[in-house]
Amino acid sequence: MYFRKHMSNDEFIKKSNETLRKFLTIQASIEKDEGDKKMYMNVNIFNQSYIDTDYNAWIRVSPPATKYFNNLSQWTQFALETAYILFKEAIYVLKTVANSRSKEF
């Protein structure tokens, strides 16, 4: 996909929602041994997402998948705090651009 210079706020929110929806399809298989019994469970990693026209967004990790996010800052390229700061800065830039465009028309 390429970057389109002029995208409406509504279109941006819809495309962001499509991306969040894709996260909801990510699955993991969990294997567990209890004595001579072996159990398999398949779970969706994320079970809920949200985005609105004020650029508030979140995604919820399903309870059985939380173990995959323990010590997150140790196995990601950068700490979750840094990712959060970068995300907030990106949202600020998008809001600024959206506000400047609305003043132009």
Disulfide bonds with the S-S distance in Angstrom:
none
